[in-house]
Amino acid sequence: MKEIVVISGKGGTGKTSIVAAFAALAGKKVLADCDVDAADLHLVLNPRIEHREDFSGGKKSKVLEDKCIACNRCIEECRFDAIHYPVLGNGKTADTPWINPIFCEGCGVCVRVCPADAISFEPAVNGEWYTSSTNYGPMIHARLGMAEGNSGKLVTQIRQKARDIAGRDDIDYIIIDGSPGIGCPVIASITGADLVLVVTEPTLSGQHDLLRVAQLTSHFRIPTIVCVNKWDLNPDLTEQIEGEAKEHGVKPAGRIRYDNAITEAQIMKTSVVEYTGGAVSGDIKAVWQNVLYALG
Amino acid sequence: MKLAIASGKGGTGKTTIATNLALTLDDKGMEVQLLDCDVEEPNCHIFLKPKIESTAPVTVLIPKVIEEKCTGCGVCAEVCEYSAIAVIKGKVLIFPELCHGCGACKLFCPENAFIEVPREVGIIEEGKASGISFTHGFLNIGELMSPAVIDEVKKAAGDKEIVILDSPPGTSCPVIAAVKDADFVLLVTEPTPFGLNDLELAVGMARELKLPFAVAINRSDVGNEDVKEYCRREKIEIVLEIPNDRRIAEAYSRGEMVIHALPEYQKTFETCWEKIIDLHQNMMQAEQQEKTATES
């Protein structure tokens, strides 16, 4: 079983469209959408949800008003500035403090310092994750609640479930759609993977962001290859990016030309390679071949 | 006026809008500050080319055990909700990347055996670009806690008439850290299924945080009409539309400002700003009236 993660550093370079195309091209595989902040893969792969489960990223504290003695110990010790006396609708200040769930990091300090045992501490439901079937194979995806944190933990759970299914059904590949950036969810999606494919674009931003991602994958010692999407927008810069990537141990995995068919396919809710037999599909097929080659 | 530029989906044009809006207003003689809060992949400097005047490390406090005082009782590991501390054979092990800095270990250690020491997780740089006061931050490679660096970038906010924040993509912790105290949020999207799906998530976040917001549509003539229909249905104002102009993509690719390469767009950004100011004033007035109504 091989795990391939598609990330980009810079957002909007075409990760999800490329993962959807890989879904159509790969043999037996499990698909995992680990861009839990802004999951889009389901819009193309049209999953049929078979099983759903609540996701809890951690616990959340809540003041029990009838027990609270308003001693303010919780306010004094909260380092996240999450506890205040709210102003009520009538303009008056409440008698007991309130813990803002958006700022609460679930550290439990308030619960433990409260002398009146007046703060509850229960696992919060921060989202849902799904095991689904698609025309391309099983898919694991999720929906994180509004303004919720702890996306790294959710990513880890999605990957674990994908591995379980791949192991159970003797599946060759796990293809993961990652998120932009280099922080918590990205790290959670790449650690221990077999290969990272970085999708970038020939812009100074794309170039800048690729270097940060290359440093990240090298920090975690994950073999990494790069493909340049919309390469013909700036052929010189494409050349330069591929050269710099090589210096960082990141081999080129091919170029994908600019083609509006990528957007059209998205609107038709299908993958590019199924939407058109045109040159852009040929480009993506070549990238997939390079992924297989890099996996050895 | 503190305006945050955000989006669920990456690569929709946040940085293009933040930088061009900032420079347009600066050219008009207004006092502008730009805070690039995308500390995982900051890009504003590529376009504004600021002259950096100062650099400072961003540190978070992490616990450190005073070995002589520690009895290996294990309370610290019990109270740490983030599994950042383990006590193995009476010895305390700390995993700094997992620490949220809540202070529980120090607070509840019966032997008072903890001190807190700073640990670098990133840097911030400040400077000037034309008349614009500029600050951005870089999360160190391999670090998880981008909100700590974002908070530090935001501390640079001075008393300038206009503060523009370029937010990271997504809807979770880093985005909330960037936008939470903004006066107004501009949500950037594109008229595609992915753009619409992620706009809905971003709208959900803005509503959850009770922040006033409006929408900007980039590459407004690609894709379909669904984003506009959604905005109409939800009564969300569209204050900016930028067409899919290949000349913009090319200028962007070279790291050039749109308003320099294509001065006709200066007017577009001016109009966008006027619309935001009007909307913001109307919302403030409506809020004031509501308050007066409740009080009487």
Chai-1 contact restraints between the chains, C-beta under 6 A:
chainA,res_idxA,chainB,res_idxB,connection_type,confidence,min_distance_angstrom,max_distance_angstrom,comment,restraint_id
A,G9,B,E41,contact,1.0,0.0,6.0,A-B,restraint_1
A,K10,B,E41,contact,1.0,0.0,6.0,A-B,restraint_2
A,G11,B,G10,contact,1.0,0.0,6.0,A-B,restraint_3
A,G11,B,G11,contact,1.0,0.0,6.0,A-B,restraint_4
A,G11,B,P169,contact,1.0,0.0,6.0,A-B,restraint_5
A,G12,B,G10,contact,1.0,0.0,6.0,A-B,restraint_6
A,G12,B,G11,contact,1.0,0.0,6.0,A-B,restraint_7
A,G12,B,T12,contact,1.0,0.0,6.0,A-B,restraint_8
A,D37,B,G170,contact,1.0,0.0,6.0,A-B,restraint_9
A,D37,B,T171,contact,1.0,0.0,6.0,A-B,restraint_10
A,D37,B,S172,contact,1.0,0.0,6.0,A-B,restraint_11
A,A38,B,G8,contact,1.0,0.0,6.0,A-B,restraint_12
A,A38,B,K9,contact,1.0,0.0,6.0,A-B,restraint_13
A,A38,B,G170,contact,1.0,0.0,6.0,A-B,restraint_14
A,A38,B,D198,contact,1.0,0.0,6.0,A-B,restraint_15
A,A38,B,L201,contact,1.0,0.0,6.0,A-B,restraint_16
A,D40,B,F194,contact,1.0,0.0,6.0,A-B,restraint_17
A,D40,B,N197,contact,1.0,0.0,6.0,A-B,restraint_18
A,L43,B,P193,contact,1.0,0.0,6.0,A-B,restraint_19
A,L43,B,N197,contact,1.0,0.0,6.0,A-B,restraint_20
A,R79,B,C102,contact,1.0,0.0,6.0,A-B,restraint_21
A,R79,B,G103,contact,1.0,0.0,6.0,A-B,restraint_22
A,E105,B,H100,contact,1.0,0.0,6.0,A-B,restraint_23
A,G106,B,E81,contact,1.0,0.0,6.0,A-B,restraint_24
A,C107,B,E81,contact,1.0,0.0,6.0,A-B,restraint_25
A,C107,B,C102,contact,1.0,0.0,6.0,A-B,restraint_26
A,C107,B,A104,contact,1.0,0.0,6.0,A-B,restraint_27
A,G108,B,E81,contact,1.0,0.0,6.0,A-B,restraint_28
A,V109,B,C102,contact,1.0,0.0,6.0,A-B,restraint_29
A,V109,B,A104,contact,1.0,0.0,6.0,A-B,restraint_30
A,M146,B,G204,contact,1.0,0.0,6.0,A-B,restraint_31
A,M146,B,M205,contact,1.0,0.0,6.0,A-B,restraint_32
A,M146,B,E208,contact,1.0,0.0,6.0,A-B,restraint_33
A,A147,B,I176,contact,1.0,0.0,6.0,A-B,restraint_34
A,A147,B,M205,contact,1.0,0.0,6.0,A-B,restraint_35
A,A147,B,E208,contact,1.0,0.0,6.0,A-B,restraint_36
A,G149,B,S172,contact,1.0,0.0,6.0,A-B,restraint_37
A,G149,B,C173,contact,1.0,0.0,6.0,A-B,restraint_38
A,S151,B,S172,contact,1.0,0.0,6.0,A-B,restraint_39
A,P180,B,G10,contact,1.0,0.0,6.0,A-B,restraint_40
A,P180,B,P169,contact,1.0,0.0,6.0,A-B,restraint_41
A,G181,B,E40,contact,1.0,0.0,6.0,A-B,restraint_42
A,G181,B,E41,contact,1.0,0.0,6.0,A-B,restraint_43
A,I182,B,E40,contact,1.0,0.0,6.0,A-B,restraint_44
A,G183,B,E40,contact,1.0,0.0,6.0,A-B,restraint_45
A,G183,B,S146,contact,1.0,0.0,6.0,A-B,restraint_46
A,C184,B,L144,contact,1.0,0.0,6.0,A-B,restraint_47
A,T203,B,Y252,contact,1.0,0.0,6.0,A-B,restraint_48
A,T203,B,S253,contact,1.0,0.0,6.0,A-B,restraint_49
A,L204,B,I46,contact,1.0,0.0,6.0,A-B,restraint_50
A,L204,B,G255,contact,1.0,0.0,6.0,A-B,restraint_51
A,S205,B,N43,contact,1.0,0.0,6.0,A-B,restraint_52
A,S205,B,I46,contact,1.0,0.0,6.0,A-B,restraint_53
A,D209,B,E41,contact,1.0,0.0,6.0,A-B,restraint_54
A,Q215,B,I141,contact,1.0,0.0,6.0,A-B,restraint_55
A,L216,B,I141,contact,1.0,0.0,6.0,A-B,restraint_56
A,H219,B,I141,contact,1.0,0.0,6.0,A-B,restraint_57
A,H219,B,G142,contact,1.0,0.0,6.0,A-B,restraint_58
A,L233,B,S253,contact,1.0,0.0,6.0,A-B,restraint_59
A,N234,B,S253,contact,1.0,0.0,6.0,A-B,restraint_60
A,T263,B,T192,contact,1.0,0.0,6.0,A-B,restraint_61
A,T263,B,V222,contact,1.0,0.0,6.0,A-B,restraint_62
A,T263,B,G223,contact,1.0,0.0,6.0,A-B,restraint_63
A,Q266,B,T192,contact,1.0,0.0,6.0,A-B,restraint_64
A,Q266,B,P193,contact,1.0,0.0,6.0,A-B,restraint_65
A,I267,B,N224,contact,1.0,0.0,6.0,A-B,restraint_66
